Each structure stands twice: as C-alpha cells, then as structure tokens.
Amino acid sequence: MPCFSKLKAGQSVSERAEEVREATKRIDALIAARTVRVIVGPQGAVAFDGLTREQRDGLTDTCIYRQLARTGSHATQAAIAAAERTAGRQVDRKVVAHGTHSHDGGRTWHGRG
C-alpha cells in the first residue's frame, strides 16, 4: 500500500507498516474523542482537521481515510457518516484515489476532482 512506501531513513517496509497501524489507532481515538474532525469536501474528498504533523506521522488524509475505512472504530465510522451528512454527499473513493486533498483541514482543496 502506498501509505507504507514513504519510509524514513533506515526503516523497513514492515516497520513502516507497523508505524502506520499505530498512527491510525491514535488518530482513530482522536476522532472518537472529537479532538479531530472529519470533513468531506464539495467534490467528495476527505480531510481530517485538527491533526498535528506529529500525530500524522507522515500520513496523508488519503492514507488515513483508507486505513480507517477498513479498521476504524464505530465512533470513527459514525464521524465519517456525520461528515458526509453535513456535506450532503458521500466520500467519493474515485476522487480520493485521484489525489484530491487539502493542506488546511478542508478549507481549500487541491488536485483533480
């Protein structure tokens, strides 16, 4: 998975995979605690507002979403569904796959879509 391929100096793919899993668990807990907010953009892209660089641990919103869509808690799934209702549209996996993203927690969007 592309999320695992952004290696730090001297890091193996399996070490990065474990690091991604741990970061995803932490982010899942932050979303469940409502410290981090899920935002769905007008084109169906997704962003996570409130994450620090350290909390992200090199993960993009796209990677975070892909991981949480598969392994996220019920609270996180509910937060994603609530963000979709608020936006009036669902997360569009094609838009996510094309790389549409935000660098500012969903206030502006970049990329295709």
Secondary structure, DSSP 8 states (H G I E B T S, - for coil): -GGGS---TT--HHHHHHHHHHHHHHHHHHHHTTSSEEEE-TTS-EEEET--HHHHTT--HHHHHHHHHHH--HHHHHHHHHHHHHHTS---HHHHHHT-B-SSTTSS-BS--
